[in-house]
Each structure stands twice: as C-alpha cells, then as structure tokens.
Amino acid sequence: MNAQFKPHPEGFKAYMGHDRLTGLYSVRIGWTVYAANANCSVLYTVKGEVKTPLNVEEFKAKRHKVYATLMSVINFQRKKALAIALQLNNIPSYDRKAYKNKRGFTSSR
C-alpha cells in the first residue's frame, strides 16, 4: 500500500515550529511539511533539510484546502504567541486598551 493514502499516525496537521532567523513557520499537513512566512507570500515544501520553493498563486488555485489549513494553523500560532507575550507583560490589559483608545489605534468596534 502506498504511504500517500495512509493517514498520518499523529493526525492530519501538526505545528512543527517557528524559525526566528528566517521567520518561517513549519507545519505538517498530511505527510508533507510546509514552511511559510506569516502571510504565506513565501512558501516551501521541506524534505529533510532541503526546502523547495512553490509558486504561491498556483498552490492557492490547485490546493486551496491545504492553503486554508496552513493559514489557519499559522494564524492560530501567531495569536497564541501574542497572548503569551501580553500575559508576560507587566502592563494590565485595561491600561493597554485605554492607551490605544486614547491614541486612536483601535478600529471602530
């Protein structure tokens, strides 16, 4: 039986980590490991240490579900990292929000 059709033992998707030097997030979707920056304007497939660049527009058109899953995992990890950083900050969220409102940084919510 071909390995491509067998489900991955660790689940469909997994976050592999973030490389601070290159700014790339590594995500495994199915059996393929992808590396992409925060807005997915740069996209690679990773096999071992070799990164193969992909055409982002072509990838969006052909594998739109994989692209959507990749974006959702990256966005979740970025929000999680921001939440952890803000928790470690010594400025309370009320003060932070008041400052932003006073300076006009917030949207019309």
Buried (B, 14 or more C-beta within 10 A) or exposed (E): EEEEEEEBEEEEBEBBEBEEEEEBBBBBBBEBBBBBBBEBEBBBBBEEEEBEEBEBEEBBEEBEEBBEBBBEBBBEBEEEEEEEEEEEEEEEEEEEEEEEEEEEEEEEE
